[in-house]
Amino acid sequence: MDDIFDKKREVKFATKVSLFLMVFSIIGIADAAYLTIKHYSDTGINCSIFNGCELITKSLYSTIFDIPVAAFGIVFYIFVFTLIFLFLKFRNKNFLFLLVAITSIGFLISMWFIFVQGFILNLYCLYCLISAALSTGLFILSIVAVIQYNNIVNKKEELSGT
């Protein structure tokens, strides 16, 4: 009976956390894609709350080797989505550990760009802040996923006596 309970618990955990991780990564892809498209189309950015979007996305901090930072964001969010998908498919904890590593890098990069916006440029970009919030959420959820996965594995080991 406990084994059935643990299996249901594992599926429920994987579904909830993975759903949030996937939704966050899809929103991140859309956010980064919007900024990347606007960069290459050279059209204005609709920034309803803040008025710094245009200046920030045209600043020297907005590109790396003439590639918009947002394009790297697309790659980041696609990679995160792929890792979540692979974890769900194969239930291999290494995908979760890689997810934590990648999202920690994304989190640190986001914190750098928040610093740049607030203390160097003295402007804020709504889409950049959304991306920072998403990468922070992904980082926190990936840590939660690893902790929960380890708890489930430890519980299974206790029940099986190994």
C-alpha positions as a Python dict, from the first residue, in 0.01 Angstrom:
ca = {
    (1, 'M'): (0, 0, 0),
    (2, 'D'): (285, 238, 87),
    (3, 'D'): (449, 167, -247),
    (4, 'I'): (130, 273, -428),
    (5, 'F'): (113, 587, -214),
    (6, 'D'): (475, 674, -294),
    (7, 'K'): (422, 619, -665),
    (8, 'K'): (119, 849, -662),
    (9, 'R'): (311, 1103, -457),
    (10, 'E'): (604, 1092, -700),
    (11, 'V'): (379, 1141, -1001),
    (12, 'K'): (190, 1423, -828),
    (13, 'F'): (517, 1595, -733),
    (14, 'A'): (667, 1559, -1079),
    (15, 'T'): (352, 1688, -1240),
    (16, 'K'): (310, 1998, -1022),
    (17, 'V'): (668, 2118, -1008),
    (18, 'S'): (738, 2027, -1369),
    (19, 'L'): (425, 2205, -1484),
    (20, 'F'): (536, 2526, -1312),
    (21, 'L'): (889, 2488, -1448),
    (22, 'M'): (759, 2429, -1800),
    (23, 'V'): (514, 2720, -1784),
    (24, 'F'): (786, 2953, -1654),
    (25, 'S'): (1022, 2844, -1931),
    (26, 'I'): (756, 2890, -2201),
    (27, 'I'): (678, 3240, -2073),
    (28, 'G'): (1053, 3306, -2070),
    (29, 'I'): (1086, 3191, -2430),
    (30, 'A'): (804, 3425, -2533),
    (31, 'D'): (951, 3718, -2336),
    (32, 'A'): (1302, 3671, -2477),
    (33, 'A'): (1170, 3609, -2828),
    (34, 'Y'): (971, 3933, -2816),
    (35, 'L'): (1282, 4131, -2719),
    (36, 'T'): (1495, 3953, -2980),
    (37, 'I'): (1241, 4018, -3256),
    (38, 'K'): (1215, 4383, -3154),
    (39, 'H'): (1595, 4411, -3158),
    (40, 'Y'): (1629, 4277, -3512),
    (41, 'S'): (1321, 4452, -3650),
    (42, 'D'): (1441, 4779, -3498),
    (43, 'T'): (1088, 4869, -3391),
    (44, 'G'): (982, 5023, -3062),
    (45, 'I'): (914, 4817, -2752),
    (46, 'N'): (578, 4854, -2585),
    (47, 'C'): (681, 4917, -2225),
    (48, 'S'): (366, 5019, -2041),
    (49, 'I'): (487, 5038, -1679),
    (50, 'F'): (843, 5167, -1715),
    (51, 'N'): (983, 5402, -1975),
    (52, 'G'): (1332, 5253, -1992),
    (53, 'C'): (1279, 4952, -2216),
    (54, 'E'): (1393, 5120, -2535),
    (55, 'L'): (1705, 5272, -2378),
    (56, 'I'): (1803, 4954, -2197),
    (57, 'T'): (1760, 4731, -2501),
    (58, 'K'): (1974, 4967, -2707),
    (59, 'S'): (2244, 5011, -2441),
    (60, 'L'): (2591, 4861, -2464),
    (61, 'Y'): (2476, 4603, -2203),
    (62, 'S'): (2206, 4465, -2435),
    (63, 'T'): (2435, 4266, -2665),
    (64, 'I'): (2725, 4025, -2639),
    (65, 'F'): (2934, 4005, -2958),
    (66, 'D'): (2651, 4189, -3138),
    (67, 'I'): (2400, 3919, -3035),
    (68, 'P'): (2114, 4048, -2821),
    (69, 'V'): (2118, 3918, -2464),
    (70, 'A'): (1754, 3819, -2519),
    (71, 'A'): (1865, 3567, -2786),
    (72, 'F'): (2080, 3398, -2521),
    (73, 'G'): (1769, 3405, -2304),
    (74, 'I'): (1578, 3207, -2566),
    (75, 'V'): (1851, 2942, -2563),
    (76, 'F'): (1848, 2936, -2181),
    (77, 'Y'): (1471, 2890, -2154),
    (78, 'I'): (1463, 2624, -2428),
    (79, 'F'): (1743, 2436, -2250),
    (80, 'V'): (1553, 2455, -1920),
    (81, 'F'): (1236, 2326, -2089),
    (82, 'T'): (1433, 2042, -2249),
    (83, 'L'): (1588, 1938, -1917),
    (84, 'I'): (1246, 1926, -1752),
    (85, 'F'): (1109, 1721, -2039),
    (86, 'L'): (1402, 1478, -2019),
    (87, 'F'): (1362, 1443, -1643),
    (88, 'L'): (992, 1360, -1684),
    (89, 'K'): (1066, 1110, -1959),
    (90, 'F'): (1360, 928, -1797),
    (91, 'R'): (1324, 1014, -1424),
    (92, 'N'): (1700, 1057, -1406),
    (93, 'K'): (1811, 1282, -1120),
    (94, 'N'): (2109, 1405, -1325),
    (95, 'F'): (1869, 1612, -1533),
    (96, 'L'): (1750, 1780, -1213),
    (97, 'F'): (2104, 1850, -1097),
    (98, 'L'): (2189, 1998, -1436),
    (99, 'L'): (1869, 2202, -1414),
    (100, 'V'): (1984, 2348, -1080),
    (101, 'A'): (2325, 2432, -1227),
    (102, 'I'): (2179, 2600, -1537),
    (103, 'T'): (1910, 2792, -1348),
    (104, 'S'): (2165, 2911, -1091),
    (105, 'I'): (2368, 3059, -1375),
    (106, 'G'): (2052, 3217, -1519),
    (107, 'F'): (1966, 3356, -1176),
    (108, 'L'): (2312, 3510, -1129),
    (109, 'I'): (2307, 3663, -1476),
    (110, 'S'): (1962, 3807, -1407),
    (111, 'M'): (2086, 3961, -1083),
    (112, 'W'): (2371, 4121, -1277),
    (113, 'F'): (2126, 4274, -1523),
    (114, 'I'): (1902, 4397, -1241),
    (115, 'F'): (2210, 4567, -1093),
    (116, 'V'): (2293, 4720, -1432),
    (117, 'Q'): (1939, 4851, -1473),
    (118, 'G'): (1909, 4995, -1123),
    (119, 'F'): (2259, 5124, -1052),
    (120, 'I'): (2431, 5186, -1385),
    (121, 'L'): (2154, 5281, -1627),
    (122, 'N'): (1907, 5401, -1361),
    (123, 'L'): (1624, 5265, -1576),
    (124, 'Y'): (1408, 4953, -1571),
    (125, 'C'): (1271, 4737, -1850),
    (126, 'L'): (947, 4551, -1779),
    (127, 'Y'): (1043, 4257, -2002),
    (128, 'C'): (1387, 4231, -1842),
    (129, 'L'): (1229, 4229, -1496),
    (130, 'I'): (984, 3960, -1606),
    (131, 'S'): (1276, 3750, -1728),
    (132, 'A'): (1461, 3805, -1400),
    (133, 'A'): (1153, 3698, -1203),
    (134, 'L'): (1114, 3390, -1422),
    (135, 'S'): (1478, 3287, -1390),
    (136, 'T'): (1458, 3338, -1013),
    (137, 'G'): (1143, 3125, -1000),
    (138, 'L'): (1307, 2857, -1213),
    (139, 'F'): (1609, 2852, -983),
    (140, 'I'): (1399, 2820, -667),
    (141, 'L'): (1169, 2557, -819),
    (142, 'S'): (1464, 2354, -946),
    (143, 'I'): (1605, 2342, -593),
    (144, 'V'): (1262, 2241, -462),
    (145, 'A'): (1248, 1970, -730),
    (146, 'V'): (1582, 1823, -622),
    (147, 'I'): (1489, 1830, -253),
    (148, 'Q'): (1150, 1671, -317),
    (149, 'Y'): (1300, 1410, -549),
    (150, 'N'): (1560, 1318, -286),
    (151, 'N'): (1288, 1295, -18),
    (152, 'I'): (1084, 1060, -236),
    (153, 'V'): (1388, 844, -316),
    (154, 'N'): (1487, 831, 53),
    (155, 'K'): (1131, 735, 151),
    (156, 'K'): (1131, 454, -107),
    (157, 'E'): (1464, 327, 26),
    (158, 'E'): (1332, 331, 384),
    (159, 'L'): (1023, 136, 281),
    (160, 'S'): (1218, -119, 84),
    (161, 'G'): (1479, -159, 360),
    (162, 'T'): (1782, -70, 150),
}
